[in-house]
């Protein structure tokens, strides 16, 4: 898996779920190379989304520039630097705009709330009650083929709402599941 080959950290990273590394410092062995394709970038952003969701203090270096606009990933744990001038500039811009809690979802009994206050767009707060299970299935999925037909039929709607990005069969729900609230919780 991607995590197994890229990360060093406490515990056994050889198959360890990022949830098991919550509140740990984890260091990427090599720079994460962005910009090869949207689909490849979605795989890397999935790793960053899960690290952010699980409060893993990921230390990593950016190589290349993501194919997607900064707004699509500014809410995810930013790089500590870049391998060249362009990557270093993008890393600085990403880190400067990053704020924990800028784009997340929270599960409730029979509903999902989404908060999106990332820079460069209108603030959005929504509650999904009809279809919450479809949203959660999308959030777990990595590929369109992972979804049941009823959920896959809603991909266009979720994409138009700015909740996900997909390319070449890969997909990524942009908000991360918030599992660790900051102190004070009113900070987000």
Backbone bond lengths (Angstrom), bond angles and torsions (degrees), N, CA, C in turn:
res aa  C-N    CA-C-N  psi(-1)  N-CA   C-N-CA  omega(-1)  CA-C   N-CA-C  phi
1 X - - - 1.444 - - 1.529 109.59 -
2 X 1.298 114.22 162.05 1.452 121.28 -178.47 1.518 111.30 -57.37
3 X 1.334 116.69 -45.71 1.459 120.18 -177.84 1.524 110.90 -62.64
4 X 1.314 117.27 -39.87 1.453 120.85 -176.95 1.523 111.44 -61.37
5 X 1.310 117.37 -35.67 1.450 120.08 -174.46 1.523 113.54 -89.86
6 X 1.319 118.29 -15.34 1.454 120.20 -172.86 1.522 115.28 -106.65
7 X 1.323 117.53 -21.60 1.451 118.19 -167.00 1.520 114.05 -117.06
8 X 1.312 115.27 147.54 1.457 124.27 167.87 1.508 106.20 -120.56
9 X 1.298 118.16 142.52 1.451 119.11 178.43 1.503 111.53 -177.58
10 X 1.331 117.24 -176.04 1.450 120.75 179.76 1.515 110.48 -66.96
11 X 1.280 117.18 156.25 1.460 120.84 -178.79 1.510 109.54 72.73
12 X 1.275 116.96 179.34 1.454 121.36 178.90 1.515 109.07 -86.80
13 X 1.311 116.90 110.69 1.449 121.53 -178.92 1.525 109.92 -82.99
14 X 1.311 117.28 1.83 1.463 121.93 179.19 1.523 110.15 -80.50
15 X 1.316 116.66 68.67 1.448 121.56 178.84 1.517 112.65 107.78
16 X 1.332 117.59 -2.20 1.449 120.96 178.58 1.517 109.81 -65.09
17 X 1.293 115.51 136.05 1.451 121.83 175.00 1.528 107.55 -73.04
18 X 1.326 117.41 142.74 1.464 120.07 179.31 1.518 111.92 -58.74
19 X 1.324 117.93 -27.94 1.467 120.30 177.89 1.524 110.71 -60.32
20 X 1.329 116.96 -30.70 1.458 120.53 178.78 1.530 112.07 -73.80
21 X 1.319 116.40 -13.93 1.466 121.14 179.87 1.528 112.23 -103.41
22 X 1.329 116.90 12.63 1.464 121.02 -178.39 1.517 110.71 -51.86
23 X 1.308 115.22 137.10 1.466 124.16 179.13 1.520 113.48 64.55
24 X 1.329 117.34 17.96 1.462 121.94 176.26 1.522 109.45 -103.36
25 X 1.327 115.14 159.29 1.457 120.72 171.90 1.522 106.89 -93.67
26 X 1.318 115.89 127.25 1.460 122.66 179.17 1.523 107.17 -126.39
27 X 1.326 116.40 136.03 1.460 121.53 -177.09 1.522 109.72 -115.22
28 X 1.328 116.76 130.32 1.463 121.23 175.90 1.523 108.48 -72.56
29 X 1.316 116.38 132.83 1.472 121.91 -179.31 1.515 111.92 -63.73
30 X 1.307 115.58 -42.17 1.464 122.89 -176.51 1.523 108.37 -127.82
31 X 1.328 117.72 161.24 1.470 119.12 173.80 1.529 110.56 -59.50
32 X 1.312 116.91 146.16 1.458 121.48 173.97 1.524 107.09 -83.79
33 X 1.318 116.24 122.09 1.460 121.86 -173.71 1.529 109.62 -93.88
34 X 1.306 114.86 111.12 1.463 122.67 177.95 1.522 109.43 -102.52
35 X 1.325 114.92 163.67 1.455 120.93 172.16 1.512 115.19 94.31
36 X 1.314 119.13 2.12 1.476 120.60 177.80 1.516 110.77 -74.37
37 X 1.334 117.07 -42.22 1.466 123.04 176.38 1.523 107.66 -166.06
38 X 1.324 116.17 160.92 1.465 119.92 177.38 1.526 109.20 -61.90
39 X 1.334 116.63 -43.76 1.468 120.22 -178.16 1.532 111.02 -60.44
40 X 1.314 117.99 -43.74 1.470 121.22 179.00 1.528 110.42 -66.39
41 X 1.331 117.00 -38.86 1.464 120.16 177.12 1.526 111.11 -63.65
42 X 1.332 117.93 -36.32 1.463 120.37 178.39 1.524 111.16 -62.25
43 X 1.329 117.00 -36.41 1.467 119.88 176.64 1.526 111.17 -62.84
44 X 1.329 116.72 -43.52 1.464 120.42 179.19 1.529 110.89 -68.68
45 X 1.327 117.15 -39.71 1.461 120.15 178.79 1.521 111.12 -66.36
46 X 1.329 117.93 -31.01 1.467 120.96 174.38 1.533 109.66 -60.55
47 X 1.322 116.98 -45.70 1.466 121.27 177.15 1.531 110.54 -58.35
48 X 1.329 116.92 -46.14 1.467 120.88 -179.43 1.527 111.27 -67.14
49 X 1.336 116.76 -37.08 1.464 120.19 177.94 1.526 110.27 -62.81
50 X 1.316 117.05 -45.06 1.460 120.79 -179.66 1.526 111.58 -67.81
51 X 1.324 118.01 -37.53 1.470 121.00 176.12 1.526 110.05 -63.07
52 X 1.329 117.14 -45.12 1.468 121.01 179.21 1.522 110.07 -63.34
53 X 1.318 117.10 -44.30 1.459 122.43 -178.92 1.525 111.93 -59.76
54 X 1.313 116.03 -36.70 1.462 120.81 -176.08 1.530 113.02 -97.46
55 X 1.323 117.35 11.75 1.465 122.99 178.60 1.526 111.86 55.87
56 X 1.329 116.18 35.77 1.459 120.82 173.90 1.519 106.95 -80.63
57 X 1.300 116.92 125.89 1.464 121.23 178.99 1.530 107.43 -83.76
58 X 1.311 114.31 84.46 1.457 121.87 -175.83 1.525 109.92 -82.49
59 X 1.300 115.92 127.44 1.471 122.42 175.66 1.518 106.53 -108.08
60 X 1.321 115.28 117.16 1.459 118.82 -177.28 1.514 110.97 -149.02
61 X 1.335 115.50 161.90 1.454 123.04 -179.09 1.520 108.60 -116.42
62 X 1.312 115.88 138.66 1.465 122.43 -179.65 1.523 109.92 -89.41
63 X 1.329 115.69 130.90 1.468 122.01 169.45 1.520 105.96 -118.38
64 X 1.321 116.94 132.94 1.462 120.47 -177.45 1.521 111.08 78.42
65 X 1.306 114.77 -177.25 1.463 122.18 179.37 1.525 107.29 -123.08
66 X 1.330 118.33 132.02 1.463 119.80 178.76 1.528 112.29 -56.35
67 X 1.314 116.08 146.18 1.473 122.37 177.43 1.523 111.63 -70.35
68 X 1.313 116.29 -20.84 1.457 122.08 -175.92 1.525 110.43 -96.84
69 X 1.331 117.88 153.75 1.465 120.07 179.02 1.531 111.44 -63.16
70 X 1.315 116.27 152.34 1.462 122.61 -176.98 1.529 111.83 -53.84
71 X 1.313 118.29 -35.71 1.466 120.87 -178.69 1.524 112.14 -59.11
72 X 1.326 117.67 -27.36 1.465 120.32 -178.32 1.521 112.70 -71.64
73 X 1.323 118.25 -17.06 1.460 120.14 -176.50 1.526 115.02 -137.42
74 X 1.315 118.26 4.42 1.465 121.20 -176.94 1.525 112.91 -63.90
75 X 1.327 117.49 -19.94 1.464 122.52 -179.48 1.529 112.78 -86.04
76 X 1.318 117.28 -2.27 1.465 122.13 -178.84 1.517 110.41 -99.91
77 X 1.328 116.53 155.39 1.462 121.84 -176.03 1.533 109.64 -49.18
78 X 1.336 117.26 120.30 1.460 120.77 -172.77 1.528 112.21 -81.76
79 X 1.334 115.47 161.74 1.467 119.44 175.95 1.524 110.76 -71.25
80 X 1.325 115.32 158.13 1.463 119.65 176.82 1.518 111.23 -89.34
81 X 1.316 117.44 -8.13 1.456 121.70 178.85 1.511 110.10 177.41
82 X 1.328 115.65 -177.51 1.454 121.22 179.76 1.509 111.38 -132.20
83 X 1.333 116.49 161.76 1.465 121.26 -175.59 1.521 113.70 -85.65
84 X 1.285 119.61 -14.46 1.456 123.51 177.82 1.516 108.64 -143.16
85 X 1.326 116.06 -179.90 1.467 119.63 -177.79 1.529 112.37 -59.89
86 X 1.340 117.07 -47.12 1.468 120.05 -178.19 1.524 110.73 -65.40
87 X 1.326 116.99 -45.15 1.465 120.58 179.73 1.524 110.69 -65.52
88 X 1.325 117.43 -39.89 1.466 121.00 179.35 1.533 110.28 -64.65
89 X 1.325 117.29 -39.55 1.464 120.98 177.46 1.521 111.64 -65.00
90 X 1.329 116.14 -42.74 1.461 119.93 178.52 1.530 109.89 -65.41
91 X 1.325 116.72 -40.10 1.467 121.10 179.12 1.533 110.62 -61.83
92 X 1.326 117.00 -42.13 1.476 120.40 178.13 1.524 111.21 -63.59
93 X 1.339 116.46 -43.54 1.465 120.53 179.66 1.534 110.36 -64.48
94 X 1.314 116.70 -41.36 1.468 122.16 178.87 1.521 109.95 -62.21
95 X 1.326 116.33 -49.65 1.469 120.65 -178.43 1.533 111.44 -63.84
96 X 1.331 116.75 -38.12 1.467 120.10 -179.73 1.531 111.62 -66.49
97 X 1.327 117.82 -33.41 1.459 121.18 -178.11 1.518 114.49 -91.37
98 X 1.336 117.03 -10.89 1.460 120.84 -177.11 1.522 111.71 -68.71
99 X 1.329 114.48 136.79 1.469 120.77 173.85 1.517 107.04 -149.14
100 X 1.327 116.34 121.31 1.460 120.37 178.77 1.523 109.05 -58.91
101 X 1.323 115.85 133.63 1.454 120.45 179.37 1.513 113.96 90.67
102 X 1.328 118.09 9.86 1.461 120.38 -178.28 1.525 112.98 -77.85
103 X 1.335 117.85 -22.96 1.461 120.86 -179.92 1.525 108.16 -156.05
104 X 1.321 116.19 99.44 1.462 120.22 -176.95 1.516 110.50 -145.43
105 X 1.342 114.43 167.69 1.457 119.79 170.88 1.517 108.57 -128.21
106 X 1.318 114.34 156.02 1.472 122.18 179.84 1.515 107.80 -133.56
107 X 1.325 114.79 132.43 1.468 120.07 179.04 1.520 109.84 -87.34
108 X 1.316 114.78 139.85 1.452 122.04 172.01 1.512 108.06 -127.83
109 X 1.294 118.09 179.64 1.471 119.56 178.25 1.536 110.53 -72.12
110 X 1.334 116.10 101.43 1.454 120.76 178.17 1.518 115.19 84.24
111 X 1.321 118.23 8.69 1.459 120.66 178.30 1.526 109.81 -151.40
112 X 1.331 114.30 165.25 1.463 122.66 174.84 1.517 106.43 -133.01
113 X 1.329 117.06 133.82 1.464 120.17 172.44 1.524 107.83 -106.27
114 X 1.318 115.46 142.47 1.453 122.04 179.76 1.519 107.86 -125.10
115 X 1.321 115.42 133.76 1.468 121.42 174.17 1.522 107.04 -122.65
116 X 1.331 116.15 130.16 1.461 121.67 178.62 1.516 108.75 -138.04
117 X 1.315 116.00 102.95 1.463 121.17 177.66 1.532 110.25 -122.93
118 X 1.337 115.25 32.59 1.462 119.64 177.86 1.524 109.73 -63.36
119 X 1.333 117.21 147.53 1.460 119.69 177.26 1.527 111.02 -63.05
120 X 1.319 115.91 149.81 1.453 121.23 175.85 1.509 114.90 92.20
121 X 1.310 117.56 10.77 1.459 120.58 178.94 1.514 110.41 -156.62
122 X 1.310 114.57 170.15 1.458 119.84 177.47 1.526 110.13 -71.38
123 X 1.319 118.37 138.87 1.471 120.01 175.47 1.530 110.28 -62.77
124 X 1.326 115.98 136.60 1.455 121.86 -178.67 1.520 108.92 -129.40
125 X 1.303 114.99 132.70 1.463 122.59 170.88 1.513 105.31 -133.92
126 X 1.331 115.53 124.20 1.460 118.55 -178.58 1.515 110.55 -140.35
127 X 1.307 114.34 154.05 1.450 121.62 173.42 1.519 107.09 -117.87
128 X 1.321 115.27 125.80 1.460 121.32 177.62 1.523 106.42 -105.29
129 X 1.329 116.05 110.37 1.459 119.04 178.26 1.523 109.99 -108.41
130 X 1.315 117.18 -47.51 1.465 119.89 173.70 1.524 107.19 -81.57
131 X 1.301 117.18 111.83 1.462 120.57 179.35 1.511 114.39 98.04
132 X 1.329 118.24 12.89 1.466 119.99 179.11 1.523 111.12 -57.12
133 X 1.333 116.78 -37.39 1.468 120.27 -179.40 1.522 110.92 -65.63
134 X 1.343 117.95 -30.31 1.465 121.10 177.35 1.529 110.41 -70.20
135 X 1.327 116.48 -42.84 1.459 120.14 177.69 1.525 109.91 -60.38
136 X 1.317 117.80 -45.42 1.468 121.49 -178.96 1.525 111.25 -64.68
137 X 1.324 117.30 -36.24 1.470 120.27 176.53 1.529 110.18 -65.17
138 X 1.331 117.18 -40.10 1.468 120.79 176.93 1.522 110.62 -63.55
139 X 1.327 116.78 -40.85 1.461 121.05 -178.37 1.531 111.52 -64.29
140 X 1.326 117.50 -32.32 1.473 121.35 178.83 1.524 112.21 -80.21
141 X 1.324 117.13 -26.92 1.467 121.88 -173.22 1.522 111.92 -74.89
142 X 1.315 115.33 149.98 1.460 122.31 173.72 1.524 110.65 -110.17
143 X 1.353 115.80 -24.18 1.464 121.97 -177.78 1.527 109.16 -134.00
144 X 1.302 115.35 149.54 1.463 120.18 177.77 1.523 110.66 -56.65
145 X 1.328 117.70 -34.02 1.467 121.35 -178.35 1.531 112.41 -68.22
146 X 1.330 117.80 -12.70 1.468 121.49 177.10 1.526 112.27 -77.20
147 X 1.324 117.04 -9.65 1.461 121.48 -171.97 1.521 112.68 -100.89
148 X 1.311 116.27 144.44 1.459 122.12 171.78 1.528 108.13 -67.43
149 X 1.307 116.09 157.53 1.470 121.45 -176.04 1.533 112.52 -56.40
150 X 1.325 117.80 -41.82 1.461 120.78 -179.40 1.515 112.75 -63.12
151 X 1.323 116.66 -36.09 1.462 121.13 178.24 1.520 110.25 -76.23
152 X 1.329 117.15 -43.32 1.466 121.13 179.85 1.529 111.27 -59.12
153 X 1.311 117.01 -30.82 1.465 121.01 179.30 1.527 111.81 -65.95
154 X 1.325 117.51 -17.73 1.468 121.57 -178.32 1.532 113.16 -97.56
155 X 1.323 118.02 1.22 1.462 120.76 -178.23 1.526 112.34 -59.60
156 X 1.329 117.73 -43.04 1.464 120.24 179.82 1.525 110.91 -60.23
157 X 1.327 116.71 -41.98 1.469 121.21 -180.00 1.517 110.62 -63.28
158 X 1.333 116.92 -45.44 1.468 120.69 179.68 1.525 110.93 -65.18
159 X 1.323 116.63 -37.94 1.461 120.58 179.20 1.526 110.78 -66.88
160 X 1.329 117.04 -42.99 1.466 121.07 178.97 1.522 111.56 -65.40
161 X 1.324 116.75 -29.69 1.469 121.23 177.53 1.524 111.82 -78.92
162 X 1.337 117.48 -2.79 1.460 121.22 179.45 1.520 113.75 77.91
163 X 1.334 116.58 18.05 1.462 120.16 -178.10 1.522 113.52 -90.93
164 X 1.331 117.57 -16.73 1.460 118.92 -179.96 1.507 111.26 -150.93
165 X 1.329 113.40 161.11 1.464 122.94 175.16 1.524 105.95 -126.59
166 X 1.326 116.34 141.51 1.458 119.78 175.86 1.513 109.97 -140.41
167 X 1.335 114.44 153.12 1.452 121.43 179.95 1.520 108.33 -163.52
168 X 1.305 116.06 134.13 1.474 122.47 176.72 1.523 112.50 50.38
169 X 1.316 116.30 39.85 1.455 121.06 178.32 1.516 114.73 86.15
170 X 1.331 118.11 -15.91 1.465 121.38 177.75 1.517 108.33 -85.13
171 X 1.327 115.70 152.75 1.457 118.70 176.74 1.524 109.58 -145.53
172 X 1.302 114.58 156.83 1.458 121.39 178.02 1.521 108.56 -146.23
173 X 1.334 116.19 119.80 1.460 120.95 169.53 1.523 105.51 -74.91
174 X 1.311 116.92 125.51 1.463 121.10 -173.52 1.528 114.36 -70.28
175 X 1.344 119.64 -48.15 1.468 117.32 179.24 1.528 110.25 -65.18
176 X 1.321 115.73 142.11 1.460 119.65 174.74 1.522 108.66 -94.92
177 X 1.319 116.12 156.61 1.460 119.35 176.08 1.523 107.88 -77.51
178 X 1.307 116.17 123.45 1.460 119.19 179.04 1.525 108.24 -80.19
179 X 1.310 114.80 122.73 1.465 121.45 -178.12 1.521 111.52 -118.52
180 X 1.311 116.64 -18.32 1.461 121.77 -176.63 1.524 108.30 -130.62
181 X 1.310 116.66 114.81 1.447 121.24 -178.75 1.518 109.49 -86.36
182 X 1.329 117.06 139.14 1.462 119.56 178.34 1.540 110.24 -72.97
183 X 1.302 115.08 161.08 1.457 121.09 174.97 1.513 106.62 -111.81
184 X 1.310 119.73 119.83 1.453 126.44 -1.28 1.533 110.20 -76.20
185 X 1.314 117.30 149.45 1.454 121.62 -178.17 1.528 111.66 -64.02
186 X 1.310 117.46 -20.36 1.471 120.46 179.28 1.530 111.57 -71.53
187 X 1.343 117.48 -6.03 1.453 120.95 179.10 1.523 112.18 -65.00
188 X 1.330 116.48 -20.04 1.472 118.51 177.32 1.502 107.41 -117.59
